[in-house]
Amino acid sequence: MKSRLLAGTAAVALALVGALLIIFYANGADQRALATTEPVDVLVVKTAIPAGTPVNDMAASLTVETVPAAGKSETALSNLEGKAGTVSAVDLVPGEQLLAERLVAPGDVKAQGAVEVPAGLQEVSFEVEPKRVVGGRIDAGDHVGVFLTFDSGAYKAKADDATTQMTIRKALVTAVQRAPQTANAEKPAEGGADPQDTTLPQGTLMLTVAVTDVDAGKIVFASEFGRLWLTKEPLDAQDNGPRIERKEVVYK
């Protein structure tokens, strides 16, 4: 009789302990859930910020938004305190939270599209219209063929003839600078079949290529006294040898 009574008492006690544990767990879960919904401030990119932008110049491109604590990234910043002297490590796009690791010392930023110049070569820049460089569809890291064109005097056998020749082959493009496009430039229809931007390029491009000293001299001379025309020439493009184009042979 006594053993049954003791067993019953123990069962009731265990039930009470279990009930208390459930209550404590439930209260803890409620507190945890409440903590995740607690609103916190976070810096969010409002307009695009290019890589290398000093933090002091970012104020107009950032906004403070209030989000649930669970929606804030672990390293997201609420303010820029202690970040003086840093710059954006990469391009920052609208809508993303500003993460601490996105702000680095200026020396830690590698310029977008930066291309290493092969040993023994040097860089030279020149300006061209988009139509003379594959419609402007050239990027750093591409290779180009460079045509030199002169109205006369370049071909001694026919000194009066206008001539063109692809004189430089597979030159490495190390940088491309484009003129700003107007804000009202027409864009492709959203959801269209063609994913490429077919708007007509405007202004000029400044290209920098890595070439030998001799080829650099040719580019400078043609820029001053003739004209340049470029092709996008991959490294596996055919090379059928130099050919001087003039009127009497251009149809052959």
HELIX and SHEET records of a PDB file:
HELIX    1   1 LYS A    2  THR A   37  1                                  36    
HELIX    2   2 VAL A   55  ASP A   57  5                                   3    
HELIX    3   3 ALA A   59  SER A   61  5                                   3    
HELIX    4   4 ALA A   69  GLY A   71  5                                   3    
HELIX    5   5 ALA A  100  ARG A  102  5                                   3    
HELIX    6   6 PRO A  106  ASP A  108  5                                   3    
HELIX    7   7 PRO A  130  ARG A  132  5                                   3    
HELIX    8   8 VAL A  134  GLY A  136  5                                   3    
HELIX    9   9 LYS A  156  LYS A  158  5                                   3    
HELIX   10  10 ASP A  213  PHE A  225  1                                  13    
SHEET    1   A 2 PRO A  39  VAL A  45  0                                        
SHEET    2   A 2 LEU A  62  PRO A  68 -1                                        
SHEET    1   B 2 VAL A  87  SER A  88  0                                        
SHEET    2   B 2 LEU A 103  VAL A 104 -1                                        
SHEET    1   C 5 GLN A 122  VAL A 128  0                                        
SHEET    2   C 5 LEU A 205  VAL A 211 -1                                        
SHEET    3   C 5 THR A 163  ARG A 178 -1                                        
SHEET    4   C 5 HIS A 143  PHE A 150 -1                                        
SHEET    5   C 5 ARG A 227  LYS A 232 -1                                        
END                                                                             
